Amino acid sequence: AGVKMAFVLLLKKGCGVLLFLLQFCVLSGRGSLSVEHSQLRSQLSRERMTSDSSDTSPRATESTKTPSYIPNCPSGGLCDRLPPECVTCIKNYSCIYGKPTLLECRIKEQVHCVDKENQKQESFTINMTCQFCWQLSPFEYECSSSTNCTTVSCPRQRYKATCKVHDHIHCLGNRTFSKMLYCNWTGGYKWSTALALSITLGGFGADRFYLGQWREGLGKLFSFGGLGIWTLIDVLLIGVGYVGPADGSLYI
């Protein structure tokens, strides 16, 4: 009986030691898992912060970027005098030609303007005449010039010019358009000088030399003005403007 009691006590102690070891292993395993889990969470949070910062930086840059039209929009000026690229207007294409009409306009982003009472405005109306841009008066747009056409000719020559409406003028349709214009450029030749040379020294071809027509000038020089007949004809032709500079330009 004493041996049995000793064996039972030894078995109980062994079971207690084994249970203690099992609990220790379980607790140590949970601790390591919790450490790994906390490390993983911290790594994910750092990656999330990095991605958020990378996502927000382009947006911040985009929001502070200055639009391309801003340099052409004077700050603090009258709203109805702003260039068309600085405002957005609703155009009424059903208006009656030649009659007054209203444009409802709104300034674009980052544009600042005021009314006649120096009050800040964002929406306003503009009075304009109902007409397309190519129907405007010549002083309301500017066209390109050409030096490749002849101004003194019959019939008068035309050239295809590219015209653009002035900034403060409002109209319907495209603000840049093409138009056929008469050649009207000048090379610096004076009509009064050409006529004076034709009257005084026309017999020696001075008028033709002055206008750049050296072949005709040589012909008049060696024929003594065509015995006076050619000289008289040139006086009449230069006087009425039929004979002009050789480069095709107009007199000053």
C-alpha positions, 0 to 999 in steps of 0.5 A, a space after each residue: 500500500 505504501 508503494 502504491 501511494 508513493 507511485 500515485 504521488 509521483 504520478 500526480 507530480 509528473 502530471 503537474 509538471 507536464 501540465 505546467 510545461 504545456 501551459 508555458 509552451 502555449 503562452 510562449 506561442 501566443 506571445 510570439 504570434 502577437 509580436 509578429 502580428 504587431 510587426 505586420 500591422 506596423 509595416 502595413 500602416 507605414 505602407 498605407 501612409 506612404 501610399 496616401 502621401 504619394 496619392 495626395 501630392 499630385 492632387 496638391 500640385 494639380 490644385 495649385 497649378 496656374 491655368 495657361 490663360 491667367 497671364 492674359 487676364 488682368 487682375 482687378 480690372 473690369 469684368 466686361 473688358 476681360 479677354 474672351 479666354 478669361 470668361 465663359 459666355 453663353 452665346 445666343 445664336 437665335 438673335 436678330 442680326 444687327 440688333 443688340 443682344 446680351 451675353 451671360 458670362 462667368 469668369 473662369 477659375 482663379 480670375 478676379 475682376 470687379 464691376 464699375 462700382 469696384 465690387 467683386 463679380 463672378 457672373 455678369 452680362 455684356 452688351 453686344 451687337 448680334 453679328 458674326 466675327 467676320 462681319 465686324 468693322 475693319 477697326 475691330 479686328 487685325 489681319 495679317 499683311 502680304 508683300 507677295 502681291 501687286 498693289 498697282 494692277 488692273 484689276 486690283 489684286 487680293 490676298 488671303 489674310 488671317 484675321 483675329 478679333 481684338 480682345 475686348 470685342 465680342 461676336 459670334 462664331 470663330 474669333 480667328 477667320 480668313 478674309 480676302 483683302 486688297 493688296 495695300 502694303 508700301 515699300 516707301 516710295 513717294 508719289 510726289 517724288 516720282 512725279 517730280 522726277 518724271 517732270 524734271 528728269 524724265 527724259 533721262 529715265 530718272 523716274 523709272 530708275 527711282 521706281 526700280 524699273 531699271 530696264 525702262 529707265 535705260 530705254 528712256 536714257 538712251 532714247 532721250 525719253 523717246 524723243 519726249 513722247 515717252 516722257 510725256 506719257 510717263 508724266 500722265 501715267 505716274 500722275 494718275 497712279 497707273 505706273 507704280 513701284 516695281 515691287 508692286 507696293 503702294 505709294 506713300 
